[in-house]
Structure formats: C-alpha cells, structure tokens
Amino acid sequence: MRLTGRQIVEGHAGGPVVAAPVPLSFWGGVDPQTGIVVDRYHPLHGRSLAGTVLVMPGSRGSCTGSSVALQLLMNGRAPAAFVFTEEEEIVTLGVIIARRMFGVSVPVLRLAGDDMARLAEAGRAEISGDTLIAEGAPAAAHRDAPAGRAATALSPADRAMLRGEHGEATRFAMEVVVEMAGLYGARELIDVTRAHIDGCIYTGEASLRFAERLRDLGARVRVPTTLNAVSVDGRRWRALGVDASLGEPAWRLAEAYLAMGARTSFTCAPYLLDAPPALGEQIVWAESNAVAYANSVLGARTMKYPDYLDICVAITGRAPLAGCHLDAGRRPAVAIEVAPISAPNDAFFALLGHHLGEMSPEAIPLVLGLEDAAMTDDDLKAFAAAFATTSGAPMFHIAGITPEAREIAAAHALAETLPRLSVSRADLAESWRRINGEEGAGEEGAARIDLVALGNPHFSFTEIERLAALCAGRRKAADVALVVTCGRDVFARAQAAGLTAALERFGVSFVNDTCWCMIGEPVIPPAARAILTSSGKYAHYGPGLSGRRVMLGSLTQCVEAASTGIFDTALPGWLAG
C-alpha cells in the first residue's frame, strides 16, 4: 500500500508498524530512557516504541511530551518515524528541536484519518518524504494529501530577530517560532503579555543541554515569565534524600531558566499566583492543566504550547496567531450532557474531568448539566487538570459556569447545533472502578494505603485550609505518609496563617517546587505499594510514573485513609445511586 501525506519533518526511515487508535501523552505515558509505554490506560501499554513507525491520531495530555520526544531521540530510543492522522504539535516540536539544535531527526508525516485502520494491519512501513509504503496492508484508494499551510507574515521586528540582530539565542528562538507558526497555520504573529515555562522539568540530559545551550547563547526573556514545578524541591532536595544524580542536574536546569530572566515561581498552578491573566489576555502558557484553566476558567488566550516552544516565545515575545488565540479556535465542537448526580463529594469533579477527556480526546466540549453545581475554583482546578490529562483539547466550556458559556440559554442554543454525547451515572461508576480497581481489574473492597499524595496540581490556600479543618484534633497512622505539594507563595501564606504548623502536628509533610508527576523515591517511601490521591491527573499518570497502584478519592477519604491506613474502593453513595 502506498500513501501520500503531508511531510511535517522531512526524512527517510522504516521499521515495524506500531499503531493505536488512541492518542498518547509522551510525558507520563512513555519512559524517556527506554521508549516503553508506561500509561496503563493506553492500548500500547508495555510496548517498546524504539525503532518503530508509530501511527496514532496525535498526542494528548502533557506539554512535556516534546521534552520526552527530544530525550528519546538523543538516547536512541525514539520511534524511527511518527505518523499522525490529526494535527499534532507537541511531539513534533521535540523532533524539530532535536533537528535544529542537535542535528538528530526522524520523519514526521501527516496522513488522512481513514488511513489509520489500514496501517494498523501493516507489518512494516517505509517513509520517504511525503510518501509511506506499507507491507501487508490493504490497498488504499487514491486521495489527496492533507492540505499544506499558508506562509506566516512577519513584521520588520520579526525579521530583525531572524537575521540575528538581537543575538544568536533570539535568532534560534524566532526560527522555531516561525516554523511552528507554519505548522499551526498562523498567518501572522502576535505580541504576548506573559509566559509560563514547562520545559524546566528534567526529563534527562537532553532537557538540560537545551536550556544551558540557550542560556550560553545569551537568551533573555522579553515578557514576565514564570516557571512550572521543577523536578526537585530546590531548597530541600538533599534533606529529603533525593539522589544527587537527579537533584544536581534537575536544579541546574531550573537555574538555567532563572538565568534567562524567569521568576522563581516553581508551580504547576500559575493561576494561583498574584495577578493571574485577565479575560481575553493573550499569553503563552505551557503545562496542560494551566492551559486548560487559563483558557476555560479565566478566559485568557493561549494555545497548548509544547515545552521549548514556550521559552522561544518568551524570548521573542511573539506567538503564532492561531488556535485558542482566535475566537474560531475557542468554539466548542461537541456538546456533552452530564446526568444529574445527587450530593457528590469533591472526587466527582476529578472523576468527571478524567471521563470527559477520554470522551473528547481532541474536540473542545461544551458541558451541560452542571448549571446548578456551584463549582468552586478548587473544583474547576480539579476538573481542568483531569480533563487536560486524558484529552488533547486546550479548553472546555461549562454552561452557566465558565465565562464564555455563562449565559445558560445561549449555551443550550449553541449545544443544539453540535454533535451530542451523554454521560450517565453508570458511565462514571465504570470509570471509578477502572481507576480504583487492582491493576485495572475493577475489584472493590478495603485497600491498604501507604501514602496519601495531595497537590497535583499544587494545592491552593483554600485546599490547605480545608485539609487543616479535616485533620484538626487528629493524628495520622504511623505507617502512612501524607505529603502535600504546593508552590512557595501558597506555602508562605499558609505558614503565616498557622495552617502548616497545625497540619504538621497531624503528620503532614510539605514539599515545594516540585509536583507528584516528578516525585519518586524516597519522597515516595520505597516500601509503599498503594497510593491514594484526590487528583484525577495523578490517578492517571501515577501508576506509570511511580510503579505503584494509585487510587482516587475525595479529600475527606484521603484524610480517613491517612488516619486508618484503609481506603474503601467501593462505589461512593453518590455513584451507587
């Protein structure tokens, strides 16, 4: 079978075909050192991608997928080629950085969506330019290749940066911005007011080499720039027992971004910092949960920027005018009706976000049925993080709640024009069983808990307040650890209010700067086998990242488990009906 597609990154390669109909988050889904899929929810779980022709609709979840792709390319464990059937920028950007900075590359090809099923039956494929030849696959009818992109108009200032008039680092950054603008189909670039950098997460030597190369070229950010959670607690990693083989390069990576002018923020919840973005503000944020929250809850405007493109935009101050920067890129493409749920606890919003992300892996959804839910900012944070984990969509709308769908009558009228899906109580119950069942098998009953992991994304001040109220007058079990991750700003505020001292009397430990998606042993006790979290994001990524069973519960259930060492995985009353 011979297919013609759109060449995204040129090259020639071949290998055995590995195909999946489900997008994959490379961060939290693929081991960056081995190329093995570790996402237990993905159909390729346990497969090695090294040397394969990987065929998927696209990527989902974390913006750090570009960093993982770069690391795989640099250590020789990457696929021989990537073939996508939808628009895909995160993994592609990792390939572009490898080619531009390090001279290492593999082909990236875009094919039509209906080629997926035929390629899944192929034994081997060869790619050369815009052509793929597959062995053992059914013949395909001739079709036109996916359309190419229009050229991006550049201002005189943009061209000056491309000529190197502002230094080599700015020239490199603008080259990357312009190449990606072409992939996004942006006809021009726009100024942005601020940036949030996700590329400060240490995924291996390649992530450090990239940042230090930019720093050494003289890179400086042009707009106010915050940093995501990094891979260690910068002030305490030695005291926490983190091995120097991780602690030293991870902190060098953070220092490289600080040297480029970024703020010492170190949080995966930048919307909790002072002066969050305003409605309609054009920004560049990476970190999947932050992107979903900024677009959906704040009404700011950002695409889901891959790691490394984030810093390139911060250096130039210029971003592609595409995607969620435009009105057209923010419109919902599917309506999802949620069945009424009586008196749910806070686990409902994390569970629902996880479920709806799987239902809408690419399309921006308009969610109906929550008009009377009175969602708090913390509920919206939990929902956004879980949704952004299982979906590749950059935002969502919730009728009656989020700013661009607050007018209920208008939201329901718009929903009448969209494809419609529904979510029943039984659907959510099945998701609960899938997350909380032993090895995904769905068993219910009392589970022994060794660690309660809270703060993914970073805990807010109000979450710390609520946790303190739940823990008041109690003590955790001696053989259960309870660890909260939060940003330095929130921690300082909670400390000043006396909340951290009260929680430490219960037995809570606090970790700053890093987050659960980067935490391993010994912060996770080596003997721990089962973890309970209130985060839908960590419930998804945690099993692959930690090698442990990770279950989802409400904050009240987390405190009970910390006190007793037991979590009941059976359906809660609001799901049992």
C-alpha positions in Angstrom: 0.0 0.0 0.0 1.3 3.4 -1.0 0.0 6.5 0.8 0.8 10.2 0.2 0.6 12.6 3.1 1.9 15.9 4.3 5.5 16.0 5.2 5.9 17.7 8.6 9.6 16.9 9.2 11.5 15.5 6.3 13.4 12.3 6.3 13.7 8.7 5.3 13.1 5.8 7.7 11.5 2.4 8.1 10.5 -0.1 10.7 7.8 -2.3 12.1 4.4 -0.5 12.4 3.0 0.1 15.9 -0.4 1.6 15.7 -3.0 2.7 18.2 -6.4 4.4 17.7 -6.0 6.4 20.9 -3.7 9.5 21.4 -0.8 9.1 23.9 0.8 11.5 26.3 4.5 11.0 26.0 5.1 12.6 29.4 3.7 10.1 32.0 3.0 7.7 29.1 6.4 6.8 27.7 9.6 6.1 29.7 12.1 8.7 28.3 15.0 6.4 28.9 13.7 3.1 27.4 10.9 4.1 25.0 8.4 1.7 26.7 4.8 2.8 27.1 4.0 3.0 30.8 0.5 4.5 30.6 -1.6 1.6 32.0 -4.8 3.1 30.4 -3.3 3.1 26.8 -3.7 0.1 24.5 0.1 0.2 23.8 0.9 -0.3 27.5 4.1 -2.3 27.8 5.2 -1.9 24.2 8.5 -0.5 23.1 8.3 2.3 20.6 12.0 2.3 19.8 12.7 1.9 16.1 9.1 1.6 15.1 6.9 3.5 12.7 4.5 4.9 15.3 1.0 5.5 13.9 -1.6 7.4 16.1 -4.2 10.1 15.8 -2.0 12.5 17.7 -0.8 13.2 21.3 -2.8 14.2 24.4 -2.1 15.3 28.0 1.1 16.9 29.0 3.0 19.6 27.2 6.2 17.9 28.4 5.7 15.3 25.6 8.1 17.4 23.5 10.8 17.1 26.1 10.3 13.3 26.3 10.5 13.1 22.5 13.8 15.0 22.5 15.2 12.7 25.2 14.2 9.6 23.2 15.8 11.0 20.1 19.1 11.8 21.9 19.4 8.5 23.6 18.5 6.4 20.5 15.2 5.0 21.9 12.7 7.1 19.7 10.5 5.7 17.0 12.1 5.6 13.6 9.2 7.8 12.4 6.0 9.4 13.6 2.8 9.2 11.6 -0.2 11.2 12.8 -3.7 11.5 11.4 -4.6 14.7 13.3 -2.9 18.0 13.8 -0.1 17.3 16.3 2.4 19.8 17.6 3.8 18.6 21.0 5.9 15.5 19.9 6.6 17.2 16.5 8.2 20.2 18.3 10.5 17.8 20.2 11.7 16.4 16.8 12.2 20.0 15.4 14.3 21.0 18.4 16.4 17.8 18.1 17.0 18.6 14.4 17.7 22.4 14.8 19.8 22.3 17.9 21.5 18.8 17.9 21.3 17.6 14.2 19.2 14.5 15.2 15.9 13.8 13.5 13.3 11.4 12.3 10.5 11.9 9.8 7.1 13.1 10.8 4.2 12.5 8.4 0.6 13.5 8.5 -1.9 11.2 6.8 -5.7 11.2 6.3 -7.7 9.9 9.3 -9.2 6.9 7.4 -5.7 5.6 6.8 -5.4 4.6 10.5 -7.2 1.3 10.2 -5.4 0.1 7.1 -2.0 0.9 8.6 -2.8 -1.0 11.8 -2.7 -4.2 9.7 0.7 -3.4 8.2 3.7 -5.3 9.3 6.3 -2.8 8.2 6.4 0.7 6.6 8.9 2.8 4.8 8.7 6.6 4.8 10.5 8.9 2.3 9.5 12.5 2.1 5.7 12.7 1.8 5.2 9.0 0.9 4.6 5.9 3.0 4.8 2.4 1.7 3.3 -0.3 3.9 3.8 -4.0 3.6 0.9 -6.3 4.4 -1.8 -3.6 4.5 -5.0 -3.4 2.4 -4.8 -1.3 -0.8 -6.0 2.2 -0.4 -7.8 4.3 -2.9 -6.0 7.4 -4.2 -6.7 10.6 -2.2 -5.2 14.0 -1.9 -2.7 14.6 0.8 -3.8 16.8 3.8 -3.6 20.4 2.9 -0.4 22.4 3.5 -0.1 25.6 5.4 -0.1 29.2 4.3 3.1 31.3 4.9 3.3 33.5 8.0 3.6 37.2 7.5 6.5 38.7 9.6 6.9 42.2 10.9 10.2 44.2 10.4 11.0 43.5 14.0 10.4 39.7 13.5 12.8 39.8 10.5 15.4 41.6 12.5 15.3 38.8 15.1 15.6 36.2 12.3 18.7 38.0 11.0 20.3 37.7 14.4 20.3 41.4 15.2 19.2 40.6 18.7 21.7 37.8 19.3 22.0 34.2 18.4 19.6 32.9 21.1 16.9 35.2 19.8 17.6 34.2 16.2 17.2 30.5 17.1 14.1 31.1 19.1 12.5 33.1 16.3 13.3 30.4 13.8 11.5 27.9 16.0 8.5 30.2 16.4 8.2 30.8 12.7 8.5 27.1 11.8 5.8 26.2 14.3 3.6 29.1 13.1 3.6 27.4 9.7 2.5 24.2 11.3 -0.3 25.9 13.2 -1.4 27.7 10.0 -0.8 31.1 11.6 -0.9 34.0 9.0 0.9 36.3 11.4 2.5 36.6 14.9 1.1 38.5 17.9 2.6 40.0 21.0 2.0 38.2 24.3 2.0 39.7 27.7 3.4 36.8 29.8 4.7 33.3 29.7 4.7 30.2 31.8 7.5 27.7 31.1 7.0 23.9 31.4 10.4 23.0 29.8 12.1 23.3 33.2 11.1 19.7 34.1 14.1 17.4 33.9 13.4 14.5 31.6 17.0 13.6 31.1 20.3 15.1 29.8 18.7 16.5 26.6 16.4 18.9 28.5 19.4 20.3 30.4 21.6 20.6 27.3 18.8 22.5 25.5 18.4 25.1 28.3 22.1 25.6 29.0 22.8 26.0 25.3 20.1 28.7 25.1 21.5 30.4 28.3 25.1 30.3 27.0 23.9 31.9 23.7 22.7 34.8 25.8 19.0 34.1 25.9 16.8 36.6 28.0 13.0 36.6 28.2 11.2 39.7 26.9 8.0 39.2 28.8 7.3 38.4 32.5 7.9 34.7 32.8 7.0 32.1 35.5 8.4 28.6 35.9 6.4 25.4 36.2 7.1 23.0 39.0 10.6 21.5 38.6 11.8 18.0 39.3 13.1 18.6 42.9 12.4 20.8 45.9 15.2 23.3 45.3 15.7 24.2 49.0 15.4 20.8 50.5 16.1 18.0 48.0 19.2 16.9 49.8 17.3 16.8 53.2 14.6 14.8 51.5 17.1 12.2 50.5 16.9 12.7 46.7 19.9 11.2 45.0 22.4 13.7 43.6 22.2 12.1 40.2 18.7 13.6 39.9 19.0 16.6 42.2 22.0 18.2 40.7 21.0 18.2 37.0 17.4 19.0 37.9 18.4 22.1 39.8 20.9 23.1 37.2 18.0 23.0 34.7 16.0 25.3 37.0 18.9 27.7 37.4 19.4 27.9 33.6 15.9 29.2 33.2 16.3 31.6 36.1 19.4 32.9 34.4 17.3 33.7 31.3 15.2 36.0 33.5 12.3 33.8 34.6 10.7 34.3 38.1 11.3 31.9 41.0 7.7 30.6 41.0 8.1 26.8 40.6 4.4 26.0 40.5 2.2 23.9 38.1 -0.7 26.2 39.2 0.4 29.6 38.0 -3.2 30.8 38.1 -2.8 30.8 42.0 0.0 33.4 41.8 -0.6 37.1 42.2 -2.4 38.9 39.3 -3.5 36.0 37.2 -4.2 36.6 33.5 -7.4 38.6 32.6 -10.3 37.7 30.3 -9.1 38.0 26.7 -5.4 38.5 27.6 -3.0 37.0 25.0 -0.5 34.8 26.9 1.8 31.8 26.3 1.4 29.1 28.9 2.6 25.5 28.8 1.7 22.8 31.4 -1.5 21.1 30.4 -3.7 21.9 33.5 -2.6 25.5 33.5 -3.5 25.9 29.8 -7.0 24.4 30.3 -7.6 26.5 33.4 -6.4 29.8 31.8 -8.4 29.3 28.6 -11.6 27.8 30.2 -11.9 29.4 33.7 -10.0 32.7 33.3 -10.9 33.3 29.7 -7.3 34.2 28.8 -6.0 33.1 25.4 -3.2 30.6 24.9 -2.6 27.5 22.8 -1.4 24.3 24.5 2.2 25.3 24.0 4.8 22.4 23.9 7.8 22.5 26.0 10.6 24.5 24.3 8.2 26.5 22.2 7.2 28.2 25.4 10.7 29.6 26.1 11.1 30.5 22.4 8.0 32.6 22.6 9.1 34.1 25.9 12.5 35.1 24.4 10.9 36.7 21.3 7.7 38.0 22.8 5.9 36.7 19.7 3.5 33.9 19.2 1.6 32.3 16.3 -1.9 33.8 15.9 -3.7 30.5 15.8 -5.8 28.1 17.9 -7.2 29.5 21.1 -5.7 32.9 20.4 -8.6 33.3 17.9 -12.3 33.3 18.5 -12.7 30.5 16.0 -10.2 28.3 17.9 -12.2 28.5 21.1 -15.6 27.3 19.8 -16.9 24.0 21.1 -17.2 21.1 18.7 -19.3 18.7 20.8 -21.9 19.0 23.5 -21.8 16.6 26.4 -24.8 16.2 28.7 -24.0 15.1 32.3 -26.7 13.2 34.1 -27.8 14.6 37.5 -25.7 13.3 40.4 -27.2 13.8 43.9 -24.9 15.3 46.6 -21.5 14.3 45.1 -18.3 15.0 47.0 -15.2 16.7 45.6 -13.9 13.5 43.9 -16.8 13.9 41.4 -15.1 16.8 39.5 -11.8 15.0 39.2 -13.5 11.8 38.0 -15.8 13.7 35.6 -12.9 15.6 34.1 -11.0 12.4 33.5 -14.0 10.8 31.9 -14.9 13.7 29.7 -11.3 14.0 28.5 -11.5 10.4 27.3 -14.8 11.1 25.6 -13.5 14.2 23.8 -9.8 13.4 23.0 -9.4 16.3 20.5 -12.6 18.4 20.4 -13.4 21.3 22.7 -16.5 20.3 24.6 -19.5 22.3 25.9 -20.6 20.6 29.1 -24.2 20.6 30.1 -25.9 19.5 33.3 -23.7 21.3 35.8 -25.6 24.6 35.8 -26.6 24.2 39.5 -23.3 22.6 40.6 -21.9 25.8 42.2 -18.4 24.7 41.3 -15.6 26.4 43.4 -12.2 27.4 42.0 -10.8 24.3 43.5 -13.4 22.1 41.8 -12.6 23.8 38.5 -8.9 23.2 39.1 -9.5 19.5 39.7 -11.7 19.2 36.7 -9.3 21.1 34.4 -6.3 19.0 35.4 -8.0 15.7 34.9 -9.6 16.8 31.6 -6.2 18.0 30.3 -4.6 14.7 31.2 -6.9 12.5 29.1 -7.7 15.0 26.3 -5.6 16.9 23.8 -8.1 19.7 23.7 -6.8 23.0 25.0 -10.0 24.1 26.8 -13.6 23.3 27.7 -16.8 25.2 28.3 -19.3 24.5 31.1 -22.7 26.0 30.6 -23.6 28.6 33.3 -20.1 28.5 34.9 -17.2 29.3 32.6 -17.0 32.8 31.2 -17.6 32.1 27.6 -20.6 29.9 28.3 -22.1 31.7 31.3 -25.3 32.6 29.6 -27.2 29.4 30.0 -29.9 30.0 27.4 -27.2 30.9 24.8 -25.1 27.9 25.7 -28.0 25.5 25.3 -29.0 27.0 22.0 -25.4 26.5 20.8 -25.5 22.9 22.0 -28.4 22.2 19.7 -26.1 22.9 16.7 -23.4 20.4 17.9 -23.0 16.7 17.9 -24.2 15.5 21.3 -22.9 12.9 23.7 -24.2 11.9 27.2 -22.7 10.7 30.5 -24.7 8.6 32.8 -24.1 7.7 36.5 -23.3 4.2 35.3 -20.6 5.6 32.9 -18.9 7.4 35.8 -19.2 4.4 38.0 -17.3 2.3 35.5 -14.6 5.0 35.4 -14.4 4.9 39.2 -14.0 1.1 39.1 -11.4 1.3 36.3 -9.3 3.8 38.2 -9.6 2.2 41.7 -9.6 -1.5 40.8 -6.5 -3.6 41.4 -4.4 -3.4 38.2 -7.5 -2.1 36.4 -9.5 -5.2 37.0 -12.3 -3.5 38.9 -12.2 -5.3 42.3 -13.9 -3.5 45.1 -13.2 -3.5 48.9 -10.8 -2.3 51.5 -7.4 -1.4 50.2 -4.3 -0.8 52.3 -2.9 2.7 51.8 0.8 3.5 52.4 0.9 7.1 51.0 -1.6 9.9 50.6 -0.4 12.2 47.8 -2.1 15.6 47.6 -1.4 18.6 45.4 -1.4 17.7 41.7 -1.8 20.4 40.6 -0.3 22.3 43.5 -2.6 22.7 46.5 -4.3 26.1 46.8 -4.5 28.1 50.1 -8.2 27.1 50.3 -7.4 23.4 49.9 -4.8 23.7 52.7 -7.5 25.4 54.9 -9.9 22.6 54.2 -7.3 19.9 54.9 -6.4 21.6 58.2 -10.1 21.6 59.2 -10.4 17.9 58.4 -7.2 17.0 60.3 -8.0 19.1 63.4 -7.6 17.2 66.6 -6.4 14.0 64.9 -3.2 12.2 64.1 -2.3 10.2 61.1 -1.4 6.5 61.3 2.3 6.0 62.0 2.8 3.7 58.9 1.0 6.0 56.4 2.7 9.1 54.9 0.7 12.1 53.9 2.6 14.6 51.6 1.3 17.8 50.2 3.0 19.6 47.3 2.3 23.3 46.9 4.0 26.4 45.5 6.3 28.6 47.6 3.8 31.5 47.5 0.9 29.4 48.8 3.1 27.7 51.4 4.3 31.0 52.8 0.8 32.3 53.1 -0.4 29.1 54.8 2.6 29.2 57.1 1.8 32.8 58.1 -1.7 31.7 58.9 -0.6 28.9 61.2 -2.0 26.2 58.9 1.2 24.4 58.1 2.1 24.0 61.8 -1.4 22.6 62.5 -1.1 20.1 59.7 2.4 19.1 60.7 1.0 18.2 64.1 -1.3 15.8 62.3 1.7 14.4 60.4 1.6 16.1 57.1 4.8 16.7 55.2 5.1 19.6 52.7 7.2 19.7 49.6 7.6 22.8 47.5 8.8 23.5 43.9 8.1 20.0 42.5 4.9 18.1 42.0 3.7 14.4 42.0 4.3 13.8 38.3 8.1 14.4 39.1 8.3 12.8 42.5 9.9 9.4 43.1 11.7 7.6 45.9 12.5 8.4 48.7 9.7 11.0 48.9 7.5 8.1 47.9 8.5 5.6 50.6 10.4 2.7 49.0 8.2 0.2 50.8 4.9 1.9 49.7 2.8 -0.2 47.3 -0.5 1.7 47.3 -1.2 5.5 47.0 -4.4 7.4 47.4 -4.8 10.8 45.8 -7.6 13.4 45.3 -6.1 14.2 41.9 -7.6 12.7 38.7 -4.3 13.8 37.0 -2.1 11.8 39.3 -4.5 8.9 39.5 -3.9 8.6 35.7 -0.2 9.2 35.5 0.8 7.9 38.9 0.8 4.1 38.2 3.2 4.5 35.2 5.4 7.1 36.9 5.7 5.5 40.3 5.2 1.8 39.6 2.6 1.7 42.3 -1.2 1.3 42.5 -2.7 4.7 42.6 -6.4 5.2 43.6 -8.7 8.3 43.5 -10.8 9.5 46.5 -12.2 12.7 48.0 -10.2 14.9 50.3 -12.2 13.5 53.2 -11.5 9.9 52.2 -7.8 10.9 51.9 -7.7 12.1 55.5 -9.5 9.0 56.7 -7.1 6.8 54.8 -4.1 8.7 56.4 -5.7 8.1 59.8 -6.6 4.4 59.4 -4.4 3.1 56.6 -7.6 1.9 54.7 -9.5 3.1 51.7 -12.8 1.6 50.6 -12.6 1.3 46.8 -16.4 0.5 46.6 -18.6 3.0 44.8 -19.5 6.0 46.9 -23.2 6.6 47.6 -23.5 9.4 45.0 -22.3 7.0 42.3 -24.1 3.8 43.5 -27.5 5.5 43.1 
